[in-house]
Amino acid sequence: MKKVVVFGGGTGLSCLLSGLKLFPVDVTTIIAVSDNGSSTGVLKEELDIPAVGDVGKVLLAMANVDDDFIRLLRYRFAREGSLHNHPVRNIMLAALVDLKGNLTEATRYMAQILQVRGTVLPLTEEKVELVGRGEGHDYFGEEEVSLNIRNIRRLTYDHDIKVRSEVQEKIAEADLIIFSPGSLYTSILPHLLSEEVREAVCRAKAPLMYVGNLVTQHGETDDYTLSSHVRVLNRYLRDRTIDIVVANDTENAQIDPAIARKYLDTENKQAVRLDREALDQLGLEIIADDIFCIEEGKIRHDALKTAYLIFSYLIRQR
């Protein structure tokens, strides 16, 4: 069975994994834990633990249990009070960190409960903050970084982090390494801020694939084309470059104009353009198709179709 390592965080990663779990591949997901927003940020500060939010989302995306249990873990307390806005999965993971001693073991145990096929690993056990270094000013935390990308010259963490040897071993064994869709600067690049991880990726024999975002993110990637995303990834990889991109074929797969206009008017987001000529100059393989769908008025990756394209690529590499 082919081994795939996926780096990422947020909704884009969860969507991708919900498709990949349907195919016969051995998936290891490595998740950055520097988030500091919403429920995750509150638990992180109050309990002095790594961010658990993206770990919980990924576990649910890869779960193989009944829908009622999934709905329970996704349930977010709506009433005012100490539990307001906390999803059950975050509280459960926070409790398991205390019981099991660290986030990796907590994740491993919750994966057993949810009958997850594959491996889910947090990037580090440490409570860590993302830092954007600017000229004369630094921005602390994912939320500040996301809103000030134009003023930031480089990303770091607030301290050097330790990465478990298991993370490096999984990277070395991989047949394919994927950078998932998601917030480029605050969900994807944080993995490459660890020298241990970056060096392991650069030493790996596996090709590097980027599954492109469908829309830009206001504050982070305004006006970015697909090649813009790839160039940023290549800059942080340093010693390697992306080999393959999986992208929505914006030339032939047009998003409904009314939905596109709504995204632009309400969230300042627009479709990420597939700029083939610029990508060709980067010397990578382009896998382009109609890979988006509309769920409750929101633009999402078609999980099954995107995963199928990845699996088809793997099969061709035999």
Number of C-alpha atoms within 10 A of each C-alpha: 8 15 19 24 24 23 25 28 29 23 19 21 28 25 23 27 26 19 19 24 21 14 13 11 16 17 25 22 26 23 26 26 29 29 25 24 15 11 19 24 19 14 21 22 13 8 13 13 21 28 32 29 28 24 27 25 21 26 27 25 22 27 23 16 13 9 10 9 13 16 12 12 18 17 14 17 14 11 9 8 8 8 14 12 16 20 20 18 23 23 19 15 21 24 14 20 21 13 12 14 12 17 27 20 17 19 23 18 15 21 22 12 13 19 15 20 18 15 17 25 22 23 25 23 21 20 17 23 20 25 23 26 19 16 9 6 10 17 20 17 20 20 14 16 23 21 14 15 21 13 16 17 11 14 22 17 18 14 12 12 17 14 17 16 10 10 21 17 12 22 25 18 16 22 20 22 26 22 24 28 27 24 21 24 21 25 25 22 21 26 23 21 19 19 15 17 21 19 16 18 22 18 13 21 15 20 17 21 23 23 24 26 24 26 25 26 22 15 15 18 20 16 16 17 21 27 22 17 18 24 15 13 21 15 11 18 20 12 12 18 20 21 16 20 23 22 25 26 20 18 13 10 13 13 17 10 9 9 14 17 15 15 19 16 11 8 12 15 21 20 22 25 22 20 15 16 9 13 20 12 9 16 12 16 14 17 15 20 17 18 21 20 15 13 10 7 10 12 18 19 28 19 22 19 18 25 22 16 16 22 17 11 14 16 10 7 8 6
